[in-house]
Amino acid sequence: MKKGLFLFSFSLLLFTACSNIKEKAPSSKIYFWSDQDGQMQIYTMNPNGSNQQKISGFPDQELGYTQLSPNHQYLAVVREKERHFAIFILALDGKIIGTSSPNFDTYDDLPNWSPDSQYIAFVSRRDGLDSIYVMKYDGTQIKRLTNTPSQLQTCPVWSRDNKKIAFQFMKSPMIFDGYFMNADGSDIQRFGESTGGTGYYCPPVAWSPDSKLIGINGTEIVYLAAMYNNGFSTIHVVSPDLGYFTNTPPVWSPDGKRLLFTIDSHEPTHHTRDEIYTVGIDGTMLMNLTNNDSANDTNPIWSPDGQYIIFESNRDGDYEIYCMKPDGTELIQLSDNSTNDKIIDWK
């Protein structure tokens, strides 16, 4: 097939498959990382893959652990200097807005934005062992939320309603329990065991849209509103016989009724490929959406209306962004270049 004819056919297919997205949410954008210009920057594109634009101008340096604010205006970046770590807040033009430690005199790591983009929860050992802190988006008003000197706390995750923060509490070496507290550090409660496996994979949990449930890699759901004498009610929505799970929590659908998650679909001696699954929160309608034995398919995200799913795949040699329906049909490639594209958000 001639190149021109192929491009025309591909464009027609792309428009047909994603036209409903364009009609329902013309202002929605997909945010993603790409190093197509030689350095990782943030780009946006329309839900059908068109109008790809670079919107960040970060300086030519290693960004480290990063998280984009929910309002897509700032980036929390962890930087290292002589084995000390600090969090810097950057505007998308690269300008530094603030920092947790301008002199790199402590260890600050794992920033997590509040849903209103006004605060950042993070881990710091400035007062001893790792504890959970919070600060204003510009690096001011730093406050310690947890204070248990003999035990490490890590991986803060803000609830969707801005009222609570989940985190991991080290029970014993390499064993972490799940806890949550009010955003001011009060009313700390335990909700699960070994929520993140090692404590080094963050975030370890995912809050439901109504902030009443917590999804854990595994995949389990903890019902925070259903108290029992021995703790919270937990349901295993996916059988462990299915495969070996990645160290990422599930992704909630906008209506809170379904979960997306990524697992290795092979035996542990053949741990090579990831697949994307979906399941109802009651454990029904489990489906493998990608069914691709020759590539890694990962990092799925729902569209704002829950009608589509985007994900990353290296099926063409490097990681590109793809779009599909929630049942795995109408698969379309949205990005296409010789470098890696990594999903940030769809809003």
BALOBA-1460 file (C-alpha; in Angstrom, 3 decimals):
// residues 347
<rec num="1" residu="m" x="0.000" y="0.000" z="0.000"/>
<rec num="2" residu="k" x="1.292" y="3.469" z="-0.843"/>
<rec num="3" residu="k" x="2.183" y="5.686" z="2.112"/>
<rec num="4" residu="g" x="-0.329" y="8.397" z="1.185"/>
<rec num="5" residu="l" x="-3.167" y="5.907" z="0.895"/>
<rec num="6" residu="f" x="-2.181" y="4.295" z="4.190"/>
<rec num="7" residu="l" x="-2.161" y="7.638" z="6.016"/>
<rec num="8" residu="f" x="-5.548" y="8.550" z="4.572"/>
<rec num="9" residu="s" x="-7.008" y="5.183" z="5.623"/>
<rec num="10" residu="f" x="-5.500" y="5.454" z="9.111"/>
<rec num="11" residu="s" x="-6.831" y="9.011" z="9.565"/>
<rec num="12" residu="l" x="-10.309" y="7.948" z="8.448"/>
<rec num="13" residu="l" x="-10.283" y="5.026" z="10.891"/>
<rec num="14" residu="l" x="-9.033" y="7.240" z="13.710"/>
<rec num="15" residu="f" x="-11.751" y="9.823" z="13.118"/>
<rec num="16" residu="t" x="-14.463" y="7.157" z="12.946"/>
<rec num="17" residu="a" x="-13.435" y="5.374" z="16.156"/>
<rec num="18" residu="c" x="-12.939" y="8.502" z="18.265"/>
<rec num="19" residu="s" x="-15.570" y="10.780" z="16.739"/>
<rec num="20" residu="n" x="-17.940" y="10.177" z="19.657"/>
<rec num="21" residu="i" x="-15.308" y="11.498" z="22.071"/>
<rec num="22" residu="k" x="-14.879" y="14.610" z="19.969"/>
<rec num="23" residu="e" x="-18.622" y="15.234" z="19.909"/>
<rec num="24" residu="k" x="-19.200" y="14.626" z="23.637"/>
<rec num="25" residu="a" x="-16.145" y="16.391" z="25.060"/>
<rec num="26" residu="p" x="-14.575" y="18.735" z="22.479"/>
<rec num="27" residu="s" x="-12.575" y="20.580" z="25.153"/>
<rec num="28" residu="s" x="-11.055" y="17.489" z="26.794"/>
<rec num="29" residu="k" x="-7.318" y="16.930" z="26.382"/>
<rec num="30" residu="i" x="-4.905" y="14.057" z="26.821"/>
<rec num="31" residu="y" x="-1.715" y="15.030" z="28.664"/>
<rec num="32" residu="f" x="1.422" y="12.981" z="28.084"/>
<rec num="33" residu="w" x="5.205" y="12.932" z="28.353"/>
<rec num="34" residu="s" x="7.270" y="12.663" z="25.190"/>
<rec num="35" residu="d" x="10.973" y="13.015" z="24.357"/>
<rec num="36" residu="q" x="10.342" y="13.462" z="20.633"/>
<rec num="37" residu="d" x="12.331" y="16.736" z="20.727"/>
<rec num="38" residu="g" x="15.274" y="15.158" z="22.522"/>
<rec num="39" residu="q" x="14.156" y="15.811" z="26.106"/>
<rec num="40" residu="m" x="11.130" y="14.771" z="28.129"/>
<rec num="41" residu="q" x="8.457" y="17.489" z="28.010"/>
<rec num="42" residu="i" x="4.688" y="17.625" z="28.550"/>
<rec num="43" residu="y" x="2.442" y="17.536" z="25.491"/>
<rec num="44" residu="t" x="-1.300" y="17.671" z="24.915"/>
<rec num="45" residu="m" x="-3.448" y="16.242" z="22.156"/>
<rec num="46" residu="n" x="-7.105" y="15.947" z="21.291"/>
<rec num="47" residu="p" x="-8.829" y="12.651" z="22.209"/>
<rec num="48" residu="n" x="-8.559" y="11.530" z="18.566"/>
<rec num="49" residu="g" x="-4.777" y="12.089" z="18.513"/>
<rec num="50" residu="s" x="-4.833" y="15.355" z="16.570"/>
<rec num="51" residu="n" x="-3.332" y="18.742" z="17.429"/>
<rec num="52" residu="q" x="-0.347" y="17.484" z="19.450"/>
<rec num="53" residu="q" x="1.391" y="20.416" z="21.142"/>
<rec num="54" residu="k" x="4.307" y="20.796" z="23.549"/>
<rec num="55" residu="i" x="3.167" y="22.878" z="26.519"/>
<rec num="56" residu="s" x="6.196" y="22.702" z="28.865"/>
<rec num="57" residu="g" x="9.666" y="24.191" z="28.625"/>
<rec num="58" residu="f" x="11.681" y="22.477" z="31.334"/>
<rec num="59" residu="p" x="15.454" y="23.009" z="31.332"/>
<rec num="60" residu="d" x="17.742" y="20.298" z="30.029"/>
<rec num="61" residu="q" x="18.230" y="18.273" z="33.199"/>
<rec num="62" residu="e" x="17.056" y="15.083" z="34.871"/>
<rec num="63" residu="l" x="13.575" y="15.628" z="36.341"/>
<rec num="64" residu="g" x="13.482" y="12.624" z="38.716"/>
<rec num="65" residu="y" x="10.208" y="11.613" z="40.401"/>
<rec num="66" residu="t" x="7.535" y="13.972" z="39.072"/>
<rec num="67" residu="q" x="3.814" y="14.588" z="39.432"/>
<rec num="68" residu="l" x="1.659" y="17.050" z="37.503"/>
<rec num="69" residu="s" x="-0.864" y="19.052" z="39.532"/>
<rec num="70" residu="p" x="-4.567" y="18.231" z="38.931"/>
<rec num="71" residu="n" x="-5.109" y="21.704" z="37.446"/>
<rec num="72" residu="h" x="-2.221" y="20.999" z="35.013"/>
<rec num="73" residu="q" x="-0.424" y="24.217" z="35.971"/>
<rec num="74" residu="y" x="2.526" y="22.983" z="38.035"/>
<rec num="75" residu="l" x="4.902" y="20.067" z="38.359"/>
<rec num="76" residu="a" x="6.287" y="18.707" z="41.644"/>
<rec num="77" residu="v" x="9.816" y="17.451" z="40.907"/>
<rec num="78" residu="v" x="12.173" y="15.556" z="43.199"/>
<rec num="79" residu="r" x="15.815" y="16.562" z="42.736"/>
<rec num="80" residu="e" x="18.918" y="15.036" z="44.308"/>
<rec num="81" residu="k" x="22.169" y="16.659" z="45.433"/>
<rec num="82" residu="e" x="24.884" y="14.753" z="47.272"/>
<rec num="83" residu="r" x="22.419" y="12.115" z="48.508"/>
<rec num="84" residu="h" x="19.958" y="14.719" z="49.766"/>
<rec num="85" residu="f" x="16.554" y="15.134" z="48.117"/>
<rec num="86" residu="a" x="14.293" y="18.176" z="47.749"/>
<rec num="87" residu="i" x="10.943" y="18.827" z="46.059"/>
<rec num="88" residu="f" x="10.783" y="21.705" z="43.598"/>
<rec num="89" residu="i" x="7.545" y="23.114" z="42.180"/>
<rec num="90" residu="l" x="7.847" y="24.266" z="38.587"/>
<rec num="91" residu="a" x="5.502" y="26.158" z="36.309"/>
<rec num="92" residu="l" x="5.183" y="24.631" z="32.850"/>
<rec num="93" residu="d" x="7.615" y="27.178" z="31.449"/>
<rec num="94" residu="g" x="10.297" y="25.798" z="33.789"/>
<rec num="95" residu="k" x="10.181" y="28.668" z="36.300"/>
<rec num="96" residu="i" x="10.700" y="27.547" z="39.916"/>
<rec num="97" residu="i" x="7.656" y="28.473" z="42.039"/>
<rec num="98" residu="g" x="8.931" y="27.072" z="45.329"/>
<rec num="99" residu="t" x="10.778" y="24.252" z="47.059"/>
<rec num="100" residu="s" x="10.538" y="22.124" z="50.193"/>
<rec num="101" residu="s" x="14.254" y="22.446" z="50.951"/>
<rec num="102" residu="p" x="16.239" y="25.122" z="49.070"/>
<rec num="103" residu="n" x="19.523" y="24.038" z="50.695"/>
<rec num="104" residu="f" x="19.103" y="20.287" z="50.096"/>
<rec num="105" residu="d" x="19.645" y="19.682" z="53.816"/>
<rec num="106" residu="t" x="17.173" y="16.803" z="54.270"/>
<rec num="107" residu="y" x="15.326" y="14.029" z="52.436"/>
<rec num="108" residu="d" x="11.982" y="15.070" z="50.861"/>
<rec num="109" residu="d" x="10.360" y="12.675" z="48.400"/>
<rec num="110" residu="l" x="7.168" y="11.191" z="46.892"/>
<rec num="111" residu="p" x="5.023" y="14.329" z="46.434"/>
<rec num="112" residu="n" x="1.268" y="13.876" z="45.971"/>
<rec num="113" residu="w" x="-1.007" y="16.786" z="44.993"/>
<rec num="114" residu="s" x="-4.295" y="17.559" z="46.696"/>
<rec num="115" residu="p" x="-7.226" y="17.458" z="44.229"/>
<rec num="116" residu="d" x="-7.598" y="21.252" z="44.419"/>
<rec num="117" residu="s" x="-3.871" y="21.688" z="43.542"/>
<rec num="118" residu="q" x="-3.322" y="23.872" z="46.610"/>
<rec num="119" residu="y" x="-1.250" y="21.484" z="48.731"/>
<rec num="120" residu="i" x="1.329" y="18.718" z="48.355"/>
<rec num="121" residu="a" x="1.668" y="15.780" z="50.736"/>
<rec num="122" residu="f" x="5.148" y="14.285" z="50.827"/>
<rec num="123" residu="v" x="7.598" y="12.156" z="52.799"/>
<rec num="124" residu="s" x="10.413" y="13.768" z="54.789"/>
<rec num="125" residu="r" x="12.953" y="12.688" z="57.372"/>
<rec num="126" residu="r" x="13.846" y="16.247" z="58.449"/>
<rec num="127" residu="d" x="12.755" y="15.436" z="62.015"/>
<rec num="128" residu="g" x="14.024" y="11.840" z="62.159"/>
<rec num="129" residu="l" x="12.491" y="8.767" z="60.510"/>
<rec num="130" residu="d" x="10.354" y="9.157" z="57.363"/>
<rec num="131" residu="s" x="7.044" y="10.870" z="58.185"/>
<rec num="132" residu="i" x="4.190" y="12.427" z="56.227"/>
<rec num="133" residu="y" x="4.241" y="16.196" z="55.756"/>
<rec num="134" residu="v" x="2.159" y="18.670" z="53.801"/>
<rec num="135" residu="m" x="3.051" y="22.037" z="52.267"/>
<rec num="136" residu="k" x="1.451" y="24.779" z="50.191"/>
<rec num="137" residu="y" x="1.921" y="24.476" z="46.427"/>
<rec num="138" residu="d" x="4.611" y="27.178" z="46.539"/>
<rec num="139" residu="g" x="6.685" y="25.361" z="49.171"/>
<rec num="140" residu="t" x="5.447" y="27.373" z="52.165"/>
<rec num="141" residu="q" x="3.415" y="26.339" z="55.251"/>
<rec num="142" residu="i" x="5.261" y="23.044" z="55.771"/>
<rec num="143" residu="k" x="3.539" y="20.967" z="58.472"/>
<rec num="144" residu="r" x="4.222" y="17.508" z="59.895"/>
<rec num="145" residu="l" x="1.148" y="15.227" z="59.923"/>
<rec num="146" residu="t" x="2.458" y="11.944" z="61.388"/>
<rec num="147" residu="n" x="4.788" y="11.513" z="64.331"/>
<rec num="148" residu="t" x="5.734" y="7.939" z="65.223"/>
<rec num="149" residu="p" x="9.508" y="8.057" z="65.721"/>
<rec num="150" residu="s" x="10.057" y="4.284" z="65.765"/>
<rec num="151" residu="q" x="8.167" y="3.447" z="62.542"/>
<rec num="152" residu="l" x="8.474" y="4.692" z="58.968"/>
<rec num="153" residu="q" x="5.514" y="6.274" z="57.143"/>
<rec num="154" residu="t" x="5.515" y="6.751" z="53.377"/>
<rec num="155" residu="c" x="3.553" y="7.054" z="50.109"/>
<rec num="156" residu="p" x="0.808" y="9.631" z="50.870"/>
<rec num="157" residu="v" x="-2.254" y="9.644" z="48.571"/>
<rec num="158" residu="w" x="-4.931" y="12.341" z="48.786"/>
<rec num="159" residu="s" x="-8.617" y="11.353" z="48.638"/>
<rec num="160" residu="r" x="-10.742" y="12.720" z="45.813"/>
<rec num="161" residu="d" x="-12.804" y="14.911" z="48.166"/>
<rec num="162" residu="n" x="-9.657" y="16.642" z="49.501"/>
<rec num="163" residu="k" x="-10.465" y="15.566" z="53.076"/>
<rec num="164" residu="k" x="-8.224" y="12.551" z="53.763"/>
<rec num="165" residu="i" x="-4.763" y="11.164" z="53.048"/>
<rec num="166" residu="a" x="-3.944" y="7.461" z="52.790"/>
<rec num="167" residu="f" x="-0.387" y="6.337" z="53.473"/>
<rec num="168" residu="q" x="1.768" y="3.320" z="54.297"/>
<rec num="169" residu="f" x="3.011" y="2.488" z="57.770"/>
<rec num="170" residu="m" x="5.969" y="0.143" z="58.166"/>
<rec num="171" residu="k" x="4.810" y="-2.818" z="60.234"/>
<rec num="172" residu="s" x="8.149" y="-4.647" z="59.999"/>
<rec num="173" residu="p" x="11.034" y="-4.596" z="57.483"/>
<rec num="174" residu="m" x="9.500" y="-4.629" z="53.973"/>
<rec num="175" residu="i" x="5.950" y="-5.143" z="55.331"/>
<rec num="176" residu="f" x="3.641" y="-2.116" z="55.146"/>
<rec num="177" residu="d" x="0.099" y="-1.612" z="56.422"/>
<rec num="178" residu="g" x="-2.399" y="0.839" z="54.956"/>
<rec num="179" residu="y" x="-3.613" y="3.780" z="57.037"/>
<rec num="180" residu="f" x="-5.566" y="6.941" z="56.381"/>
<rec num="181" residu="m" x="-6.093" y="10.180" z="58.287"/>
<rec num="182" residu="n" x="-7.804" y="13.522" z="57.977"/>
<rec num="183" residu="a" x="-5.935" y="16.054" z="55.863"/>
<rec num="184" residu="d" x="-4.825" y="17.855" z="59.033"/>
<rec num="185" residu="g" x="-3.230" y="14.672" z="60.432"/>
<rec num="186" residu="s" x="-5.998" y="13.813" z="62.916"/>
<rec num="187" residu="d" x="-7.963" y="10.570" z="63.341"/>
<rec num="188" residu="i" x="-5.392" y="8.064" z="61.973"/>
<rec num="189" residu="q" x="-6.984" y="4.678" z="61.178"/>
<rec num="190" residu="r" x="-5.632" y="1.402" z="59.814"/>
<rec num="191" residu="f" x="-7.480" y="-0.146" z="56.870"/>
<rec num="192" residu="g" x="-5.330" y="-2.940" z="55.399"/>
<rec num="193" residu="e" x="-2.213" y="-5.056" z="55.455"/>
<rec num="194" residu="s" x="0.677" y="-5.033" z="52.975"/>
<rec num="195" residu="t" x="-1.013" y="-2.427" z="50.786"/>
<rec num="196" residu="g" x="2.033" y="-1.750" z="48.656"/>
<rec num="197" residu="g" x="4.197" y="-4.816" z="49.051"/>
<rec num="198" residu="t" x="7.479" y="-3.009" z="49.654"/>
<rec num="199" residu="g" x="6.679" y="0.605" z="50.340"/>
<rec num="200" residu="y" x="8.698" y="1.720" z="47.327"/>
<rec num="201" residu="y" x="5.902" y="1.695" z="44.763"/>
<rec num="202" residu="c" x="3.807" y="4.836" z="45.051"/>
<rec num="203" residu="p" x="0.995" y="5.529" z="45.058"/>
<rec num="204" residu="p" x="0.086" y="2.228" z="46.779"/>
<rec num="205" residu="v" x="-3.692" y="2.742" z="46.689"/>
<rec num="206" residu="a" x="-6.397" y="4.465" z="44.634"/>
<rec num="207" residu="w" x="-9.388" y="6.280" z="46.127"/>
<rec num="208" residu="s" x="-12.821" y="5.786" z="44.580"/>
<rec num="209" residu="p" x="-14.532" y="8.861" z="43.041"/>
<rec num="210" residu="d" x="-16.739" y="9.275" z="46.149"/>
<rec num="211" residu="s" x="-13.744" y="8.771" z="48.526"/>
<rec num="212" residu="k" x="-15.563" y="5.972" z="50.394"/>
<rec num="213" residu="l" x="-13.582" y="3.050" z="48.977"/>
<rec num="214" residu="i" x="-9.903" y="2.306" z="48.483"/>
<rec num="215" residu="g" x="-8.536" y="0.061" z="45.740"/>
<rec num="216" residu="i" x="-5.319" y="-1.849" z="46.443"/>
<rec num="217" residu="n" x="-3.009" y="-3.639" z="44.044"/>
<rec num="218" residu="g" x="-3.912" y="-7.269" z="44.228"/>
<rec num="219" residu="t" x="-6.754" y="-6.393" z="43.377"/>
<rec num="220" residu="e" x="-8.747" y="-5.673" z="46.535"/>
<rec num="221" residu="i" x="-11.304" y="-3.051" z="47.526"/>
<rec num="222" residu="v" x="-11.610" y="-1.780" z="51.093"/>
<rec num="223" residu="y" x="-15.043" y="-0.486" z="52.042"/>
<rec num="224" residu="l" x="-14.295" y="2.354" z="54.445"/>
<rec num="225" residu="a" x="-17.979" y="2.986" z="55.133"/>
<rec num="226" residu="a" x="-18.707" y="-0.616" z="56.189"/>
<rec num="227" residu="m" x="-17.209" y="-1.089" z="59.655"/>
<rec num="228" residu="y" x="-17.050" y="-4.488" z="61.325"/>
<rec num="229" residu="n" x="-15.877" y="-5.498" z="64.775"/>
<rec num="230" residu="n" x="-12.527" y="-6.620" z="63.382"/>
<rec num="231" residu="g" x="-11.970" y="-3.689" z="61.054"/>
<rec num="232" residu="f" x="-13.101" y="-2.575" z="57.603"/>
<rec num="233" residu="s" x="-14.855" y="-4.777" z="55.058"/>
<rec num="234" residu="t" x="-12.562" y="-5.968" z="52.248"/>
<rec num="235" residu="i" x="-13.410" y="-7.783" z="49.033"/>
<rec num="236" residu="h" x="-10.984" y="-9.509" z="46.664"/>
<rec num="237" residu="v" x="-12.435" y="-8.635" z="43.259"/>
<rec num="238" residu="v" x="-9.830" y="-10.584" z="41.289"/>
<rec num="239" residu="s" x="-8.735" y="-14.155" z="41.926"/>
<rec num="240" residu="p" x="-5.008" y="-14.557" z="42.684"/>
<rec num="241" residu="d" x="-5.039" y="-17.477" z="40.217"/>
<rec num="242" residu="l" x="-5.307" y="-15.002" z="37.342"/>
<rec num="243" residu="g" x="-1.635" y="-14.070" z="37.373"/>
<rec num="244" residu="y" x="1.026" y="-11.952" z="38.978"/>
<rec num="245" residu="f" x="0.021" y="-8.369" z="39.626"/>
<rec num="246" residu="t" x="2.099" y="-5.292" z="39.011"/>
<rec num="247" residu="n" x="2.848" y="-2.953" z="41.904"/>
<rec num="248" residu="t" x="0.253" y="-0.377" z="40.884"/>
<rec num="249" residu="p" x="-3.253" y="0.167" z="42.274"/>
<rec num="250" residu="p" x="-6.386" y="-0.215" z="40.120"/>
<rec num="251" residu="v" x="-7.886" y="2.735" z="38.223"/>
<rec num="252" residu="w" x="-11.492" y="3.615" z="39.050"/>
<rec num="253" residu="s" x="-14.028" y="4.356" z="36.334"/>
<rec num="254" residu="p" x="-15.642" y="7.820" z="36.620"/>
<rec num="255" residu="d" x="-18.892" y="6.243" z="37.895"/>
<rec num="256" residu="g" x="-17.016" y="4.120" z="40.470"/>
<rec num="257" residu="k" x="-18.460" y="0.842" z="39.175"/>
<rec num="258" residu="r" x="-15.471" y="-0.687" z="37.387"/>
<rec num="259" residu="l" x="-11.710" y="-0.995" z="37.785"/>
<rec num="260" residu="l" x="-8.851" y="-1.060" z="35.320"/>
<rec num="261" residu="f" x="-5.649" y="-2.817" z="36.306"/>
<rec num="262" residu="t" x="-2.476" y="-4.217" z="34.758"/>
<rec num="263" residu="i" x="-1.069" y="-7.691" z="35.400"/>
<rec num="264" residu="d" x="1.567" y="-10.005" z="34.024"/>
<rec num="265" residu="s" x="-0.468" y="-12.691" z="32.270"/>
<rec num="266" residu="h" x="2.338" y="-15.269" z="32.352"/>
<rec num="267" residu="e" x="3.861" y="-17.626" z="34.869"/>
<rec num="268" residu="p" x="6.546" y="-16.150" z="37.152"/>
<rec num="269" residu="t" x="9.319" y="-17.850" z="35.151"/>
<rec num="270" residu="h" x="8.111" y="-16.015" z="32.024"/>
<rec num="271" residu="h" x="7.532" y="-12.557" z="33.455"/>
<rec num="272" residu="t" x="7.716" y="-10.557" z="30.244"/>
<rec num="273" residu="r" x="4.376" y="-9.095" z="29.163"/>
<rec num="274" residu="d" x="1.701" y="-6.956" z="30.817"/>
<rec num="275" residu="e" x="-1.996" y="-7.058" z="29.954"/>
<rec num="276" residu="i" x="-4.824" y="-4.652" z="30.821"/>
<rec num="277" residu="y" x="-7.953" y="-6.028" z="32.499"/>
<rec num="278" residu="t" x="-11.223" y="-4.574" z="33.704"/>
<rec num="279" residu="v" x="-13.582" y="-5.892" z="36.376"/>
<rec num="280" residu="g" x="-16.679" y="-4.750" z="38.218"/>
<rec num="281" residu="i" x="-16.224" y="-3.729" z="41.847"/>
<rec num="282" residu="d" x="-18.305" y="-6.771" z="42.799"/>
<rec num="283" residu="g" x="-15.845" y="-9.075" z="41.024"/>
<rec num="284" residu="t" x="-18.052" y="-9.778" z="37.992"/>
<rec num="285" residu="m" x="-17.420" y="-9.226" z="34.258"/>
<rec num="286" residu="l" x="-13.656" y="-9.757" z="34.375"/>
<rec num="287" residu="m" x="-12.176" y="-9.092" z="30.905"/>
<rec num="288" residu="n" x="-8.725" y="-9.039" z="29.331"/>
<rec num="289" residu="l" x="-8.908" y="-5.940" z="27.126"/>
<rec num="290" residu="t" x="-5.574" y="-6.125" z="25.299"/>
<rec num="291" residu="n" x="-4.911" y="-9.850" z="24.662"/>
<rec num="292" residu="n" x="-1.527" y="-9.074" z="23.162"/>
<rec num="293" residu="d" x="1.203" y="-11.626" z="23.831"/>
<rec num="294" residu="s" x="3.893" y="-9.697" z="21.951"/>
<rec num="295" residu="a" x="3.917" y="-6.346" z="23.828"/>
<rec num="296" residu="n" x="3.618" y="-4.632" z="27.184"/>
<rec num="297" residu="d" x="0.281" y="-2.828" z="27.591"/>
<rec num="298" residu="t" x="0.132" y="-0.683" z="30.707"/>
<rec num="299" residu="n" x="-0.910" y="2.549" z="32.500"/>
<rec num="300" residu="p" x="-4.613" y="2.574" z="31.490"/>
<rec num="301" residu="i" x="-6.728" y="5.688" z="32.100"/>
<rec num="302" residu="w" x="-10.459" y="6.238" z="31.616"/>
<rec num="303" residu="s" x="-11.821" y="9.073" z="29.529"/>
<rec num="304" residu="p" x="-13.690" y="11.721" z="31.586"/>
<rec num="305" residu="d" x="-17.049" y="10.216" z="30.548"/>
<rec num="306" residu="g" x="-15.922" y="6.584" z="30.980"/>
<rec num="307" residu="q" x="-16.629" y="5.751" z="27.315"/>
<rec num="308" residu="y" x="-13.010" y="5.138" z="26.284"/>
<rec num="309" residu="i" x="-9.680" y="3.990" z="27.703"/>
<rec num="310" residu="i" x="-6.191" y="5.119" z="26.752"/>
<rec num="311" residu="f" x="-3.046" y="3.143" z="27.563"/>
<rec num="312" residu="e" x="0.639" y="2.778" z="26.689"/>
<rec num="313" residu="s" x="1.999" y="-0.036" z="24.558"/>
<rec num="314" residu="n" x="5.371" y="-0.883" z="23.022"/>
<rec num="315" residu="r" x="3.799" y="-3.037" z="20.308"/>
<rec num="316" residu="d" x="5.480" y="-0.939" z="17.591"/>
<rec num="317" residu="g" x="8.924" y="-0.967" z="19.250"/>
<rec num="318" residu="d" x="8.663" y="2.046" z="21.557"/>
<rec num="319" residu="y" x="5.877" y="3.187" z="23.881"/>
<rec num="320" residu="e" x="2.985" y="4.912" z="22.104"/>
<rec num="321" residu="i" x="-0.489" y="5.889" z="23.287"/>
<rec num="322" residu="y" x="-3.538" y="3.908" z="22.181"/>
<rec num="323" residu="c" x="-7.291" y="4.333" z="22.545"/>
<rec num="324" residu="m" x="-9.977" y="1.643" z="22.882"/>
<rec num="325" residu="k" x="-13.524" y="1.089" z="24.067"/>
<rec num="326" residu="p" x="-14.067" y="-0.347" z="27.589"/>
<rec num="327" residu="d" x="-14.616" y="-3.781" z="26.042"/>
<rec num="328" residu="g" x="-11.277" y="-3.680" z="24.179"/>
<rec num="329" residu="t" x="-12.756" y="-2.968" z="20.731"/>
<rec num="330" residu="e" x="-12.074" y="-0.035" z="18.358"/>
<rec num="331" residu="l" x="-8.349" y="-0.045" z="19.105"/>
<rec num="332" residu="i" x="-6.625" y="3.020" z="17.655"/>
<rec num="333" residu="q" x="-3.045" y="4.322" z="17.911"/>
<rec num="334" residu="l" x="-3.036" y="8.002" z="18.931"/>
<rec num="335" residu="s" x="0.668" y="8.862" z="18.945"/>
<rec num="336" residu="d" x="3.277" y="7.743" z="16.441"/>
<rec num="337" residu="n" x="6.928" y="8.764" z="16.655"/>
<rec num="338" residu="s" x="10.316" y="7.130" z="17.191"/>
<rec num="339" residu="t" x="10.526" y="7.903" z="20.921"/>
<rec num="340" residu="n" x="8.549" y="6.999" z="24.043"/>
<rec num="341" residu="d" x="5.212" y="8.635" z="24.884"/>
<rec num="342" residu="k" x="3.924" y="8.181" z="28.447"/>
<rec num="343" residu="i" x="0.409" y="9.055" z="29.659"/>
<rec num="344" residu="i" x="-0.102" y="11.670" z="32.383"/>
<rec num="345" residu="d" x="-3.841" y="12.401" z="32.412"/>
<rec num="346" residu="w" x="-7.042" y="12.782" z="30.409"/>
<rec num="347" residu="k" x="-9.155" y="15.760" z="31.410"/>
